[in-house]
Amino acid sequence: MTRVKPTEPLSLLSDDQVRVLASDLRNDILANAEIYGGHLSSNLGIVELTLGLLRHFDPYKDDILFDVGHQTYAYKLLTGRTLKGLRQYRGTSPFSDPDSSKADKYRNGHASTAISVAYGMALAKKEKGDESATIAVVGDASIVSGLSMEALGLLSDEKKTKLIIVLNDNGMSIGKDVSFLGKQFQKIRNSLFYFRTSTWLGRTMSRHRWSWKLFLKLRDLKDTIRRLTIAPTIFETMGLKYIGPFDGHDFASLDLAFTKAKTLSAKGPVVVHVVTKKGYGYAPAMKDEKGIFHGVPKRFDEERPEEECSFTSLKARLLLEKMKEDEKAFVITPAMVYGSHLEEIFEKYPDRCLDVGICEENAVCMASGLALKGLHPIVDIYSTFLQRSYDEVMEDISRERIAALFLVERSGLVGEDGESHQGLYDVSFLKSIPNVRIYLPYDERSLERIFRKRYFDRNRPTFVRIPKDLPHEIEAEEDEELFVDFKEKKGSSNLLLATGPNGAILLEKAEGLPLDKAMLLDLFPRPDKWERLLSKYRRIFFYDSYSTLGGSAEALGNEIALSQNDIRYRPFSFEKKFVAHGDLPSLYRENDLLPEQVLAELRKELL
């Protein structure tokens, strides 16, 4: 595999040389995505834009921030790194990572933060007299979120802070962009007069080597014509300087864009509108409108065997059944239709489904409004994105005593996407909110039971955590009142209580130990119900590899302390820390949470 390494500064390479380099980068990205998986289409689409940026800005002196950071594969290669071991345990990070290079200026992984962070950086540099550039590269789906819009609103009053916002407009989020502004961008993209003129001017400049001053005057004339003939953009109505759109796959056009941006940014923030094609250079990804090539598994271009039944596919089937049975059910998701397997539900019930885009807080508030008017809101959301809606869950759901169902995808470890995407923290913050119920299935039967018995709980929100681990079926005696399944009752004074698929595996492995063994589905049973269980045991071991010690382990520890029973308690869970990227077995092993590792500790204690 080729490690891309330009032989001279990018600014000195001809357009033909840079095109060859772009092809090399794209081949390297495709080759590594085939080996390791990863974010494919977003990285293929931004290759020329990344090269254009690095022809005009120094990644070590200037601050280049990529919103989300999942589209930085070409940037990594061009700043001396390799994609070897991408997303693998102790390998190359899939997102921006300052520990790996001084070219990366901040850690990210969630959308819509780049403009705010870049504005803070630019303000600080202005105070220090630092004249270096600050650039935020933001996608058209991220720039419309509330956080981005709040930052843009502040920037409208800025006249002295140097800041360049590059709008990477490809008409897509993970799937199709659903926002109003996305449709407005489409109108601009379709205004071929000044889009094509930008490209023509750039190529003419490059061919005839006109002076930049002459070009800028021609460009200003064209922009004046645009303003007279076409309605102003949202950025211009906000008082921001705006130039574009420019062809994000044409180097002459990109050169013009960044040359003018440098000049304009000396007098305050400027938005540079660049049009790209997600998946550019790889036909299947370019045709994709569902998000299939947004994130790809290893060997994505090979014919793959039928996947084992996941919790996500089981959840989608049960949810489809509920949509048939319950005419009041209404599904909301923040840009996760494909990732959460909701395509069939959206196709069959388009009037009772809504993708709100990258707007998690909006999704939760809308659920409140639906419930207040008698519908049954179902919010399908990733655990790591639910974090952004803490305030809305507290104020607009729990305090309003809203009966809403939250299907929390990617709960627990997600693996290769790393720190910003691990779903280990939702239990910790949800348990601080009054009036919530949280459940975690371990197999198909337990998930069905949760849907059947806890589909909508009166006057309170219900959170069903959907782990990435595959279901693990065991035979167990159900206790409906406690929502605890006993695999084995020996009348012992020791109890091994576990949760999730890994917990079911541990209970199977723990044969022969002097223990009662049970699976916990309801992570927060009522205190009076806990007391009935706790009064029977003198030693309790609790295994939860799907959250931190500050989650369900701490909740159970509090109940044991309040019970005033003489109980020795030992939890096995993740420490309160950020967990890096890697395959799930390696991450469990590093944190001493593989079922066999926990079993070894139990043997030391009991035998």
C-alpha positions in Angstrom: 0.0 0.0 0.0 1.4 3.4 -1.0 1.9 6.0 1.7 1.2 9.3 0.0 4.2 11.7 0.4 4.4 14.8 -1.8 8.0 15.4 -2.9 7.7 19.2 -2.7 5.3 21.7 -1.1 1.8 21.4 -2.5 1.8 25.1 -3.5 4.6 24.4 -6.0 2.9 21.5 -7.7 1.1 22.1 -11.0 -2.6 21.3 -11.4 -1.7 18.1 -13.3 0.7 17.0 -10.6 -2.0 17.7 -7.9 -4.5 15.7 -9.9 -2.2 12.7 -9.9 -1.7 13.1 -6.2 -5.5 13.3 -5.7 -5.8 10.0 -7.5 -3.2 8.4 -5.3 -4.9 9.7 -2.2 -8.2 8.3 -3.3 -6.7 4.9 -4.1 -5.1 4.8 -0.7 -8.3 5.7 1.0 -10.2 3.0 -0.9 -7.5 0.4 -0.2 -7.5 1.0 3.5 -11.2 1.2 3.8 -11.4 -2.2 2.2 -8.9 -3.6 4.8 -10.1 -1.8 7.9 -13.5 -0.3 7.1 -14.3 3.3 8.0 -15.9 6.5 6.7 -15.6 6.1 3.0 -17.8 8.5 0.9 -17.1 11.6 3.0 -13.4 11.1 2.6 -13.5 10.4 -1.1 -15.5 13.6 -1.6 -13.2 15.9 0.1 -9.8 15.0 -1.4 -9.5 17.9 -3.8 -10.8 20.3 -1.2 -8.2 19.1 1.3 -5.4 19.5 -1.3 -6.7 23.0 -2.1 -6.6 24.0 1.5 -3.1 22.8 2.0 -1.9 24.6 -1.2 -2.9 27.9 0.5 -2.6 27.3 4.3 0.1 25.8 6.5 -1.5 23.0 8.7 1.1 23.6 11.4 1.0 27.4 11.6 -2.6 27.9 10.6 -5.6 26.3 12.4 -7.6 24.0 10.1 -10.6 22.4 11.9 -12.7 19.7 10.2 -16.2 19.5 11.7 -16.8 16.0 13.0 -13.3 15.0 11.9 -14.5 11.8 10.2 -13.4 13.1 6.7 -9.7 13.7 7.5 -8.2 10.6 5.9 -6.6 12.6 3.0 -5.5 15.3 5.6 -3.8 12.6 7.7 -1.9 11.3 4.7 -0.8 14.8 3.6 0.5 15.6 7.0 2.8 12.7 7.3 0.6 10.0 8.7 -0.5 6.6 7.4 -3.9 4.9 7.3 -2.3 1.6 8.2 -4.1 0.2 11.2 -7.0 2.7 10.7 -9.6 2.3 13.5 -7.8 -0.8 14.9 -6.8 -1.3 18.5 -3.9 1.1 19.2 -3.8 2.0 15.5 -4.6 5.2 13.5 -7.5 7.2 14.9 -10.5 7.6 12.6 -11.1 11.2 13.7 -8.9 14.3 14.4 -6.3 13.4 17.0 -3.8 16.0 18.3 -1.8 13.2 19.9 -0.9 11.9 16.4 0.1 15.2 14.8 0.5 18.9 15.5 -1.6 19.4 12.3 -4.7 18.3 14.2 -5.8 21.1 16.5 -8.6 19.6 18.5 -10.4 16.3 19.3 -13.9 16.0 17.9 -16.3 13.4 16.6 -19.7 15.1 16.9 -21.2 17.5 14.3 -21.5 21.2 14.3 -18.8 22.2 16.8 -16.1 23.5 14.4 -17.4 27.0 13.9 -17.7 27.7 17.6 -14.3 26.3 18.4 -12.7 28.1 15.4 -14.3 31.4 16.5 -12.9 31.0 20.0 -9.4 30.3 18.5 -9.7 33.3 16.2 -10.7 35.6 19.0 -7.8 34.3 21.1 -5.3 34.9 18.3 -6.6 38.4 17.7 -6.0 39.2 21.3 -2.4 37.8 21.0 -1.7 39.5 17.7 -1.4 36.2 15.9 -2.0 36.7 12.2 -2.3 33.1 11.2 -5.5 31.8 9.5 -8.3 30.0 11.2 -10.4 27.8 9.0 -13.5 25.7 9.9 -14.5 23.1 7.3 -18.2 22.3 7.8 -20.7 20.1 5.9 -24.0 21.4 4.7 -25.9 19.1 7.1 -23.8 20.3 10.1 -23.9 24.0 9.4 -27.7 24.1 9.8 -27.8 22.7 13.3 -28.6 25.0 16.2 -25.0 25.1 17.5 -23.6 26.2 14.1 -26.3 28.8 13.6 -25.7 30.3 17.0 -22.0 30.8 16.2 -22.9 32.2 12.8 -25.3 34.7 14.4 -22.4 36.0 16.6 -20.1 36.2 13.7 -22.4 38.6 11.9 -21.2 41.4 14.2 -17.5 40.6 13.8 -15.4 42.9 11.6 -11.9 42.3 12.8 -11.6 38.6 13.6 -9.9 36.6 10.8 -12.0 33.5 10.2 -12.8 31.4 7.1 -15.7 29.0 7.1 -15.6 26.5 4.3 -19.0 25.1 3.5 -18.4 21.7 2.1 -21.7 21.3 0.3 -22.4 17.8 -1.0 -26.2 17.7 -0.5 -25.9 14.8 2.0 -25.8 14.2 5.7 -25.2 10.5 6.4 -28.1 10.1 3.9 -29.9 12.7 2.0 -29.9 16.2 3.5 -33.5 16.9 4.8 -33.1 20.5 6.0 -34.6 23.7 4.6 -31.2 25.2 4.2 -30.0 22.1 2.3 -32.7 22.9 -0.2 -31.6 26.5 -0.4 -28.0 25.3 -1.1 -29.4 23.1 -3.8 -30.9 26.2 -5.5 -27.5 27.9 -5.4 -25.8 24.8 -6.7 -28.2 24.8 -9.6 -27.5 28.4 -10.5 -25.1 27.4 -13.2 -24.3 31.0 -14.3 -22.0 31.9 -11.6 -20.9 28.4 -10.6 -19.6 27.8 -14.1 -18.2 31.3 -14.3 -16.0 30.6 -11.2 -14.5 27.6 -12.9 -14.0 29.4 -16.2 -12.4 32.3 -14.5 -10.1 30.1 -12.6 -9.0 28.1 -15.5 -8.5 31.2 -17.6 -6.4 32.8 -14.9 -4.3 29.6 -14.6 -3.8 29.4 -18.3 -3.0 33.0 -19.1 -1.4 33.9 -15.7 -3.4 37.1 -15.3 -2.8 39.2 -12.2 -4.8 38.3 -9.1 -5.9 41.9 -8.8 -7.5 41.7 -12.3 -9.2 38.4 -11.4 -10.6 39.7 -8.1 -12.1 42.7 -9.9 -13.7 40.3 -12.4 -14.9 38.1 -9.6 -16.4 41.1 -7.8 -18.2 42.1 -10.9 -19.7 38.6 -11.2 -20.7 38.6 -7.5 -22.4 42.0 -8.1 -24.4 40.5 -11.0 -25.3 37.6 -8.8 -26.6 39.8 -6.1 -28.7 41.8 -8.6 -30.2 38.8 -10.2 -30.5 36.1 -7.5 -31.8 36.4 -3.9 -29.1 36.8 -1.2 -28.0 33.7 0.6 -28.8 33.0 4.3 -25.2 34.0 5.1 -25.5 37.4 3.4 -28.8 38.1 5.2 -27.0 37.4 8.5 -24.5 40.0 7.6 -21.7 37.6 6.7 -19.4 37.9 3.7 -20.1 35.0 1.3 -18.4 33.8 -1.9 -19.2 30.9 -4.1 -20.2 28.4 -5.0 -16.9 27.0 -6.2 -16.3 23.6 -7.8 -14.7 21.5 -5.1 -13.2 19.1 -7.5 -11.5 21.7 -9.7 -8.2 23.0 -8.5 -8.2 26.3 -10.4 -11.6 27.1 -8.9 -10.4 26.2 -5.4 -7.3 28.4 -5.9 -9.6 31.3 -6.7 -11.8 30.6 -3.7 -9.0 30.5 -1.1 -7.1 33.4 -2.7 -10.2 35.6 -2.3 -11.0 34.2 1.1 -7.6 35.2 2.4 -8.2 38.8 1.2 -11.7 39.1 2.5 -11.0 37.5 5.9 -8.6 40.3 6.8 -11.8 42.4 7.3 -13.8 39.8 9.2 -15.3 36.3 8.8 -16.1 35.0 5.3 -18.1 31.9 4.2 -16.6 30.1 1.2 -19.2 27.8 -0.5 -17.6 24.8 -2.1 -19.7 22.2 -3.9 -18.4 18.6 -3.8 -19.8 15.1 -4.5 -19.8 12.6 -1.7 -18.0 9.4 -2.8 -16.3 11.3 -5.7 -14.3 8.9 -7.8 -16.0 5.7 -6.7 -19.2 5.1 -8.7 -21.2 3.1 -6.1 -20.6 5.7 -3.4 -21.5 8.6 -5.8 -24.9 7.0 -6.5 -25.6 6.3 -2.9 -28.4 8.4 -1.4 -29.2 6.1 1.6 -25.8 6.4 3.4 -24.6 2.8 2.7 -21.1 4.0 1.9 -21.0 6.7 4.6 -19.4 4.1 7.0 -18.3 0.8 5.5 -17.3 -2.5 7.1 -14.1 -4.4 6.2 -14.1 -6.0 2.7 -17.1 -3.8 1.8 -16.8 -4.5 -1.9 -16.9 -8.3 -1.6 -20.1 -10.4 -1.5 -20.8 -10.8 2.2 -22.4 -13.7 4.0 -25.8 -13.0 5.5 -25.2 -11.2 8.8 -26.1 -12.7 12.1 -29.3 -11.2 13.6 -28.4 -8.1 15.5 -30.3 -6.2 18.1 -30.8 -3.4 15.7 -32.5 -5.6 13.1 -34.6 -7.2 15.9 -35.6 -3.8 17.1 -36.6 -2.7 13.6 -38.8 -5.8 13.2 -40.5 -5.2 16.6 -40.9 -1.5 15.9 -42.5 -2.3 12.5 -45.0 -4.5 14.3 -45.8 -1.7 16.8 -46.4 0.7 13.9 -49.0 -1.7 12.5 -50.7 -2.2 15.9 -50.5 1.3 17.2 -51.9 4.1 15.0 -50.7 6.7 17.5 -47.0 5.6 17.2 -44.7 8.2 15.6 -41.0 7.6 14.9 -38.4 10.4 15.0 -34.7 10.0 14.3 -31.8 12.5 14.0 -30.2 11.4 10.7 -30.1 7.7 11.6 -32.6 6.1 9.2 -30.1 3.8 7.6 -27.9 3.2 10.6 -30.9 2.2 12.7 -32.5 0.0 10.0 -35.6 2.2 9.8 -35.8 2.3 6.0 -38.8 0.0 5.8 -40.7 1.8 8.5 -40.1 5.2 6.8 -41.2 3.7 3.5 -44.4 2.1 4.9 -45.4 4.9 7.3 -44.1 8.1 5.8 -46.8 10.2 7.5 -45.8 8.9 11.0 -42.0 9.1 10.6 -39.6 12.1 10.6 -35.9 12.4 10.1 -35.0 15.7 11.7 -31.4 15.7 10.5 -28.4 16.4 12.9 -30.7 18.1 15.4 -30.9 15.8 18.5 -32.4 18.4 20.8 -35.1 19.2 18.3 -36.0 15.5 18.1 -36.5 15.2 21.8 -38.6 18.4 22.1 -40.7 17.3 19.2 -41.4 14.0 21.0 -42.7 16.1 23.9 -45.1 18.0 21.7 -46.4 14.8 20.0 -47.1 13.2 23.4 -48.8 16.3 24.8 -51.3 16.0 21.9 -51.9 12.3 22.5 -49.5 10.5 20.1 -46.9 7.9 21.1 -43.5 9.3 20.2 -40.6 6.9 19.6 -37.2 8.5 19.4 -34.5 6.3 17.7 -31.2 7.8 18.6 -27.6 6.7 19.1 -26.4 6.7 22.7 -23.5 9.1 22.0 -25.8 11.6 20.4 -28.4 11.3 23.1 -25.8 13.1 25.3 -26.5 16.3 23.4 -30.2 16.2 24.5 -29.7 15.9 28.3 -31.4 19.2 29.0 -34.4 18.4 26.8 -34.8 14.9 28.4 -34.7 16.6 31.8 -37.0 19.6 31.1 -39.2 18.7 28.2 -39.7 14.9 28.8 -39.2 13.9 32.4 -40.4 17.1 34.1 -43.4 17.1 31.8 -44.1 13.5 32.7 -44.1 12.5 29.1 -44.7 8.9 28.1 -42.1 8.5 25.3 -40.1 5.5 24.1 -36.4 6.1 23.4 -34.6 3.4 21.5 -30.9 4.1 22.3 -28.8 2.5 19.6 -25.1 1.7 20.0 -25.3 1.5 23.8 -22.1 0.2 25.3 -18.9 -0.1 23.3 -19.1 0.7 19.6 -15.4 -0.2 19.0 -13.6 1.3 16.0 -15.1 4.8 16.1 -13.5 5.4 19.5 -13.8 7.9 22.3 -16.5 10.2 20.8 -18.8 7.4 19.8 -18.6 4.9 22.7 -22.1 4.6 24.2 -21.0 3.9 27.7 -22.2 7.1 29.4 -26.0 7.3 28.9 -26.9 5.4 32.0 -24.7 7.7 34.1 -26.5 10.8 33.1 -29.9 9.4 32.7 -29.9 8.1 36.3 -29.6 11.7 37.5 -32.9 12.5 35.8 -36.1 11.8 37.8 -38.8 9.6 36.5 -37.0 7.5 33.9 -36.9 3.8 33.3 -33.9 2.1 31.5 -33.8 -1.5 30.1 -31.1 -3.6 28.5 -32.0 -6.8 26.7 -29.6 -9.8 26.3 -31.4 -11.9 23.7 -34.3 -11.8 21.3 -36.8 -13.0 23.9 -35.9 -10.4 26.5 -36.1 -7.6 23.9 -39.6 -8.8 22.8 -40.6 -8.8 26.5 -39.4 -5.3 27.0 -41.4 -4.1 24.0 -44.5 -6.0 25.1 -44.4 -5.0 28.8 -42.8 -1.6 28.7 -43.8 -0.3 25.3 -45.2 2.9 26.9 -44.9 3.5 30.6 -47.5 5.9 32.0 -46.3 9.4 32.6 -42.6 8.6 32.3 -40.0 8.1 29.5 -38.6 4.6 28.8 -35.1 4.0 27.5 -34.3 0.7 25.8 -30.6 0.4 25.2 -29.7 -1.4 22.0 -26.1 -2.9 22.2 -23.8 -3.6 19.3 -22.9 -7.0 20.7 -24.9 -9.9 19.2 -27.8 -11.3 21.3 -26.9 -14.3 23.5 -29.8 -16.6 24.3 -30.0 -18.5 27.6 -32.8 -20.4 29.4 -33.9 -18.4 32.4 -36.9 -18.1 34.8 -38.6 -14.8 34.3 -39.6 -12.6 37.3 -41.9 -10.1 35.7 -42.3 -7.8 38.7 -38.5 -7.3 39.2 -37.7 -7.7 35.5 -34.9 -10.1 36.6 -34.3 -13.4 34.9 -32.9 -16.2 37.1 -30.7 -18.6 35.3 -30.1 -20.6 38.4 -31.3 -20.5 42.0 -29.2 -22.6 44.4 -30.4 -21.0 47.6 -26.9 -19.5 47.9 -26.2 -16.4 49.9 -24.1 -15.2 46.9 -25.7 -13.6 43.9 -24.1 -12.9 40.5 -26.2 -10.3 38.8 -25.3 -9.4 35.2 -26.8 -7.5 32.2 -26.6 -7.5 28.4 -25.3 -10.3 26.1 -21.9 -10.4 27.8 -23.7 -11.0 31.1 -25.6 -13.9 29.6 -22.2 -15.4 28.4 -20.7 -15.0 31.9 -23.7 -16.7 33.6 -23.2 -19.7 31.3 -19.5 -19.8 32.1 -20.1 -19.6 35.8 -21.3 -23.2 36.2 -20.2 -24.9 39.4 -19.7 -21.7 41.4 -21.6 -21.3 44.6 -23.9 -18.6 43.3 -27.4 -17.7 42.4 -27.2 -16.3 38.9 -29.6 -13.7 37.4 -29.9 -11.4 34.4 -31.0 -7.8 35.1 -33.2 -6.2 32.4 -34.6 -3.2 34.4 -31.5 -1.2 35.4 -33.4 0.9 38.0 -36.1 -1.2 39.7 -38.1 0.6 42.4 -36.4 0.6 45.8 -39.1 -1.5 47.4 -38.6 -4.1 44.7 -34.8 -4.0 45.2 -35.3 -4.6 48.9 -37.1 -7.8 48.3 -34.2 -9.1 46.2 -31.3 -7.7 48.3 -32.6 -9.1 51.6 -31.8 -12.7 50.4 -28.1 -12.2 49.8 -24.9 -11.4 51.8 -22.6 -11.0 48.8 -23.5 -9.6 45.4 -21.3 -9.4 42.3 -22.6 -7.2 39.5 -21.3 -7.4 35.9 -22.1 -4.6 33.4 -19.8 -4.2 30.4 -22.2 -1.7 28.8 -21.7 1.4 31.0 -19.3 2.9 33.5 -19.0 2.4 37.2 -21.0 5.6 37.5 -23.9 4.0 35.8 -26.0 1.0 36.8 -23.2 -0.3 39.0 -23.3 2.8 41.2 -27.1 2.8 41.2 -27.1 -0.8 42.5 -24.4 0.2 45.1 -26.6 3.0 46.3 -29.6 0.7 46.8 -27.4 -1.8 48.7 -26.1 1.0 51.0 -29.7 2.3 51.6 -31.0 -1.2 52.3 -28.9 -1.4 55.5 -28.3 -5.1 54.9 -24.9 -6.5 55.6 -23.9 -7.1 52.0 -20.5 -7.2 50.4 -20.7 -5.7 46.9 -18.3 -5.9 44.0 -19.1 -4.4 40.6 -17.4 -5.1 37.3 -17.8 -2.2 34.8 -15.8 0.4 32.9 -13.8 3.0 34.9 -15.1 6.5 34.4 -12.8 7.4 31.5 -12.8 7.7 27.7 -12.3 4.5 25.9 -10.2 4.6 22.7 -10.9 2.9 19.4 -10.4 -0.7 18.6 -12.2 -4.0 18.2 -14.5 -5.0 21.0 -12.7 -8.0 22.3 -9.4 -6.0 22.6 -11.2 -3.2 24.4 -13.0 -5.5 26.8 -9.7 -7.3 27.5 -7.8 -4.1 28.1 -10.4 -3.1 30.7 -10.5 -6.6 32.4 -14.2 -7.0 31.3 -14.2 -10.1 29.1 -16.5 -12.7 30.6 -13.6 -15.1 31.1 -11.6 -12.4 32.9 -14.5 -11.7 35.3 -15.0 -15.4 35.8 -11.4 -15.7 36.9 -11.9 -13.0 39.5 -15.1 -14.7 40.7 -13.2 -18.0 41.2 -10.5 -16.2 43.3 -13.2 -14.9 45.5 -15.4 -18.0 45.9 -13.2 -21.0 45.5 
